[in-house]
Amino acid sequence: MPTYTYTCRDCGSFDLMRTISGRAEPAHCPACDRESMRVISTPHLSRLDPSLDRAVTGAGLSSESPGVTRHIPSAARNTPPPARRPGHPSLPRP
């Protein structure tokens, strides 16, 4: 049976084992009995590389609660043209 993560506004997150068909039913916090929202999280795969798991989890978190930009980014910097290699002469221009 799958485990689903829910979050209570006052008590934090908790896990419940539910059937797939019962996942949409409201869950009540075991501590305060308040109705709680289900949190969409990554599947718990035992063979997933820890660094990949952190990246996937971070991507999921940013979609649920994106960071707020507090200032307008500065204009793009002028990048210098790539250095030419002396062994590769440029082609003639038409």
N, C-alpha and C positions, 0 to 999 in steps of 0.2 A: 504494500500500500504506500503511495507517495506521501511525502512530508511537505507541508506547505507552511510558509512563514507568514505570520500576521504581525501587525504593529498596532499597539494600543497608544492612544494619545498621551496617557498619563504614565503607563508602566513600561513602555518599550516593546521590544519584539519578543515573540514566542512562536514555537513550532507546534503544529498539529498534524497528526496522521489522519488523512481523509481519503475517501474514494475519489476517483477522478470526477464522477458525476456530482459529488457533494462539495467540490471545491468552490462553487459559486455561492453556496449558502453562507450567511453571515456567521462570523466566528465571534465568540465572546471571550474576553480576557479572563484567564484563570484566576488572576489576582483580584480584579475589581468588577468583573462581570460586565464590563462596558463593551459595546459592539466595536469590532476592530476591522481594519482594512487589510486585505491580502497584499503582500509585497511580491512583486515579480522579481525573481532572482535566478541566478544561473543554476543549471542542474548540478547536483553533487556527484561528480564523476571521480572515481578513485584514481584513475590513470591520468588525469589532467595535470600537466606541468604547472607547478605553483606560480611561476611568472605569468603564464598564459591565463591562469585562473584570476590573478590580480588584474590583468588587463581587461578581461571580459567583465569582471565585476565592476571595475572602474567605469567602463563604457556604459554599463547598465545604470549605475548610479548617476552618471552625468545626464542620462536621458530622463531620469525621474526627478532629479533636483539639479539642474544645470547651474554652473557658476555664474555669478553676476559680474558683468564688466562695469568697472567703476569709472573708467575714463576712455576716451577715444584713442585708439592706437595711433602712434605717430606715423607720418607718411613713410612709404616704402623707401628704403635706402637705395641710393644709386650704386649699383654693383658694377665694379670695373669689368671691362670686357675680358674674356678668357685670354690667358697668355698664349701667344703663338709659339709653336715649336719650331726651332730653327731648321730641323730636318724636313719639315713639311712646308714647302713654299705655297703661298696662296695661289689660287687659280686666277688666270687673267679675266678681267671684267670685259663684257661685251661692249 
